[in-house]
C-alpha cells in the first residue's frame, strides 16, 4: 500500500513563520506609534507648561509692579509677594537698588515647570526728564533759532514766533500741550492756530495731551518721608537756615551763612549730596531761605533746594563735561520753593549746567515777582530782563521745570534779541533715568528699562 506524502507541509510552516513575523512587526509598529504619540503628547504638555509658567511669571511681574506703584514711598528694601494664578503659582521679589530704583524678579511655576522673568531696572520718572515744562506758558514766545532737544510741555497754549521764517524754533523731541490750540506770529500780530510752517517738530506737536505731572508732587518741609528737608537730614546732607551764599570749587564748595558756625566754611557733600536752605524763624536779619550761587565748577552729584528764591550770579559748569565725556557723573539739581533768578550781576553769555525746578509752592503772602507783575510765582527768568543792552546767549545744559514760564529777554519784530539773553537750551539726556540726587518723582508713575528672562 502506497502512502501519500504531505508535500506542502514545509510550505505551511514557512507561511506560519511569515505570519508570526508580520504580527510581531505590526505589534512593534503599533507600540512604537503609541510610544511616539505618548512622547509627542509629553513634549506638547511640557511646552504648554513652559508657556503657562511664563504667563504666570509675567503676571507676577505685573502684580509686583502694581504693588510697587501703590507703595513706593513705604516699601522696604526687599519685599516678597506670593500667590496663585489659574493652575500655577508665582513668587515675586521686589528689591530696592537705591533710593529711587528697584528690581522685580518673578518665578512662575506650573506642574513643576519653572520660568523666571525680571524687570531689571524700574524707576520713578522725575521732572528731570523734561527739557522745558511749564504749567503756564503765558505769552512768552518760542522764537527764531531756539532749539530744544528734550521733552517740551505746557499745560496752556504755546506761542511760536515768526514761524514762516526758515530759522524758526526747532523741537527735536516730543512737544505737547494740554491746551487745544496754539498761537503763531507770521507778522506783527498773534494768530490763533496760525501757520507753523517755519517751526520744526521732529516728533510732532500734540494737543489735548494728558500729563500726570503736578507741581504739588514736590515736598519741601511738610513732615513726609519724601520731604526734601527730611531727605537731607536722613542722608548725610546739610540743612542751613537763612540766606546762604555758595561758590562751587570742584568736589568742595565755599559756603557763607551767618547762622552757621563757622559762618564761612568749606563743605564736601556726600556722593549723593543734598543741601537744604530753610527759612529762619528767629532773629531779625538774613532770615530768608534763599541761596546765592556765585558759580564755579561742580564735581560729583548734588542737589540744592531752597524754600525761597535761588539766585544765579555766575557760570555754573561741570568739571567733566558730559557733552564731550559720556562717562561724566557730574550732576546738579536746583529746586526752589519760589523762583530761580539770573541775577543782574551775572555775566553776559552765561552758562548754567543744571536741571532747575521753580515750583512757587511756598509763595508768601504779598508775593511780588522779581520779573514782572504778569508772571506768577514759580518761574525761571532773568532779573531786569527788559532793560539795558542785549546780554548775549544764555546757554543751559540740563532742563527747566516751572509753574509759570519766566522771561529771559525781549525780542524785536523780527524775533531778534533786544534785551536780556538769547536762549541756547540743550537737554541733559542722562537725567531721563538718572536725575540729580533726590529729585522729586512724578507720583503714581513707574517706568522700566530692561526686561529679561533668566535664572533667579
Helices and strands as residue ranges (DSSP letters): H 9-71, E 78-85, E 88-96, E 101-110, E 113-123, G 127-129, E 130-136, E 141-142, E 147-148, E 151-154, E 158-161, E 170-171, E 175-177, E 182-185, E 191-192, E 200-201, E 205-206, G 215-217, H 228-234, E 238-241, E 244-250, E 252-257, E 264-267, E 272-278, E 291-298, E 301-306, E 310-312, E 316-318, E 331-336, E 340-342, E 351-358, E 380-382, E 390-404, E 409-411, E 417-427, G 429-432, E 447-448, E 451-453
